[in-house]
Amino acid sequence: MNAPPSARDLAALAAFLRERTRAEILADHPLAPHTTYGIGGPTALWAAPRREGDLPVILRAAQEAGCPLFVLGRGSNVLISDRGWPGLTLHVGEGLGRMRFSGAEVEVEAGCALHGLVVAAAARGLAGLEPLAGIPGGVGGAIRMNAGAFGREIAELLVAVRGFTAAGAVFEAGGDRLRFGYRSSPGLEGVVIAAARLRLEAGSPAALRRRVDEILELRARRQPLDHPSCGSVFKRPPGYYAGALIEEAGLKGEREGAAQVSPKHAGFIVNLGGATAADVHRLIRRIETRVFERFGVRLEREVRLVGAFDDDS
Ligand SMILES: Cc1cc2nc3c(=O)[nH]c(=O)nc-3n(C[C@H](O)[C@H](O)[C@H](O)COP(=O)(O)OP(=O)(O)OC[C@H]3O[C@@H](n4cnc5c(N)ncnc54)[C@H](O)[C@@H]3O)c2cc1C
């Protein structure tokens, strides 16, 4: 990372963004409340746009100011450092949450809650999204992560993605032109997703609503939803399940401070209350070491670490 911008440069950037956009612009803003973990320090500068047209203005200004950029969706797949983020956090969230249905397609802004979209589609008798019910992310984060569950990945439904490069240039691509992998979207590296078009199929609203409820029940049965978390910390290694390896390595229930390998599902690290990012990070490292020593499997992280962490490799 480049040297963080000076307080003077940040103040000038904030003043410019307040004048030129209608986004919420805040200095030294806490990030923890914007994450499902409830963990993380403040961001030097926070910009939460309410209209797509402000995105390129913010991006261009941040780039010209040499200000490091972090794009935050609904914060359900990130672990933010206790020291926070030394640059600009661009929050593509509630302010960009509109959806518009047209026939079997929906055009949706990236900040829209994925679960809200699932429920709205089901109510209209549009099928395809139900397996993704209960995933607590936004549509942009879901596309960036190629979120998936119960045999469905969001990329399978994508007709087109619209967004901006870090320099503020328009980015547009058809879903079939973009490369997606398991929990990855190499074709969207460096792109801030603003909106997407998804294609769904006709179905019965009542049956779709039942399926959504079934999925929510399955999640509640299997996942430790009573404590804050980021979902699965690790990706599924080929031929294994991360949770099973962690459990067999004897790590279930182990703790670092107030972070714990969930006794219910070893693939989750939960915040028992007051956990720090350093606690979670130490537990992640312990799991990685123990699973490698025991099984020779290198776990790959699904959670995105944001900001500075000691001894990360
Ligand atoms: C209880 C729980 C259960 C979960 N279950 C699942 C599951 O079943 N399947 C699954 O795949 N995931 C699951 N997750 C993880 C998470 O919900 C998904 O990865 C989700 O799609 C992330 O979206 P977000 O908006 O929260 O992204 P964030 O956590 O805010 O960001 C994640 C990454 O996406 C980037 N990003 C976010 N928005 C944008 C944007 N507009 N443009 C460009 N980049 C962006 C961020 O920079 C970051 O790198 C679960 C999480 C929790 C807490």
The ligand as an ORCA input file, in Angstrom:
! r2SCAN-3c Opt
* xyz 0 1
  C     -24.082    -15.822      8.368
  C     -23.429    -15.739      7.004
  C     -23.728    -16.689      6.055
  C     -23.131    -16.630      4.779
  N     -23.453    -17.575      3.865
  C     -22.897    -17.523      2.643
  C     -23.225    -18.492      1.644
  O     -24.048    -19.389      1.848
  N     -22.613    -18.401      0.423
  C     -21.710    -17.424      0.150
  O     -21.190    -17.384     -0.978
  N     -21.388    -16.482      1.065
  C     -21.950    -16.513      2.296
  N     -21.610    -15.565      3.227
  C     -20.591    -14.550      2.914
  C     -21.130    -13.224      2.345
  O     -22.454    -12.993      2.799
  C     -21.094    -13.196      0.827
  O     -19.775    -13.340      0.335
  C     -21.682    -11.868      0.307
  O     -21.976    -12.023     -1.035
  C     -20.752    -10.680      0.487
  O     -21.457     -9.497      0.142
  P     -21.227     -8.112      0.919
  O     -22.050     -7.094      0.251
  O     -21.448     -8.307      2.373
  O     -19.689     -7.875      0.615
  P     -18.581     -7.246      1.562
  O     -18.307     -8.182      2.702
  O     -18.891     -5.858      1.885
  O     -17.316     -7.297      0.561
  C     -16.795     -8.542      0.128
  C     -15.827     -8.264     -1.035
  O     -16.560     -7.771     -2.147
  C     -16.096     -6.476     -2.512
  N     -17.271     -5.680     -2.897
  C     -18.391     -5.435     -2.177
  N     -19.254     -4.684     -2.892
  C     -18.654     -4.428     -4.075
  C     -19.027     -3.682     -5.233
  N     -20.203     -3.026     -5.325
  N     -18.156     -3.635     -6.267
  C     -16.962     -4.274     -6.202
  N     -16.555     -4.985     -5.146
  C     -17.392     -5.058     -4.083
  C     -15.391     -5.929     -1.288
  O     -14.388     -4.979     -1.636
  C     -14.790     -7.194     -0.683
  O     -13.592     -7.536     -1.341
  C     -22.205    -15.606      4.497
  C     -21.908    -14.640      5.475
  C     -22.512    -14.701      6.720
  C     -22.199    -13.642      7.742
*
